[in-house]
Amino acid sequence: MKTSILSIFNLLLFTCVFNTNLNAQTPWVGRTTGDLPYLEYSDGMVRLGADKMTFVDTAIRILVLDSVENRYKIKLSQNWEAYIPKRFVSRSKKIEDSIYTANYLSGSWHLSGKDGYDILSVSLPERLPYRSFQLAEPNKILVDVFGATSNTTWITQLKNAKIVKNVYREQLEKDVFRIHIDLEGDQNWGYSVNYSNNSLRISVKHAPTKSGIKNLFIAIDAGHGGTSKGAVSPNGTEEKTYNLLFAKELQKLLLKKGVKNVYLTRTEDIDIATTDRVLKLREIKPDILISLHFNASSRQEVKGVSTYYHHLGSRQVSKYILDEMLDLGLNEFGLIGNFNFLLNSPTEYPNSLVEIAFLSNPEDEKRILDHKFHKQTADKIYRGIVKWLKEVQ
């Protein structure tokens, strides 16, 4: 009897292991591809997608562990995993790529200033994944490089760097090292992270050379458009229409106040994908982006104004705009951080999304339809930007 029970147990154990191995996916090496690839912390799904870890460059080496619906689960380092939409991954064609992670060592660092940016280059033997994030107090940028160990024995910093005070490294784990970038002033004016060959390049934008709102390049995004109607009120008022009307009113006021350079992501009722808007904004390089939307709720009693940001460098301007908008007697719906909307996610410039009021609320909708409120909103957003600039310039 004992022998029979033991035999049955071993058979069940073998069957379990065998089935597990059959179901397991063999890891493979991929490369990032496409427009605006990004990593996510989890496979969770809410209306705006899982929490984004970071945008990344193309052709970055990633180790794919598993397939989870429309995402791949990837291994960044011994202790770090992430998720990436499948459309951003292609199988690597490099002959030397192996599923076994090499002991990648960092090389020399070089910091210099040129054409409105301070540029830090970090030499690496491979295009490795990374994430970046911002701190406000102190004002700094942090970049974590996954799958690498620091072997940097010199960091060159030239005097023509204008906004970066200091750079240094920290080995967080045996295969994750952190780049610290300390900044001058109180405001992060934007930065980008990408590769030049296998050198990681962090380009940090200088503060505007002249102070005051007149000298800013301001981009205004009128949300939705074309087939993308956005929110629709019970009376049939479409968000896309009023996003554009309010955007044009803000543009008109800014030009009247002497702002020399104002850009609208759309000027007519057309559908422009959010990815295309971000790519265009990367190309034109504004100093700040203001995105205009209207909110909606399944409960008609919900009303009010809110502003949204993702990165800490955009918190203060969002706060000042919200403070000004509340002077119009609107309810406060909140200052909302870590917002996962694609237009809030870029690090290249400060940005704020303004949900002006609720189309689903009769009182708010009445305001939205009143052209006087259009002018008041433009004035309050303008004043919020001015107050923000007085603090950071």
SULFENHU-V405951 format. One record per helix or strand. SS is the DSSP state (~ for helix, > for strand). FROM is the first residue (numbers start at 1). LEN is the number of residues. Records with the same first field share a line. If there is no record, write none. Layout:
SS: FROM-LEN, FROM-LEN
//
This chain:
~: 2-22, 86-3, 213-3, 239-18, 274-11, 312-15, 342-4, 362-8, 371-22
>: 28-5, 38-3, 52-4, 61-8, 71-5, 81-5, 89-3, 104-2, 109-6, 117-7, 128-1, 130-6, 140-7, 148-2, 155-3, 164-10, 176-8, 191-6, 199-7, 217-6, 225-1, 228-1, 232-1, 238-1, 261-4, 288-8, 305-4, 332-5, 350-9
//
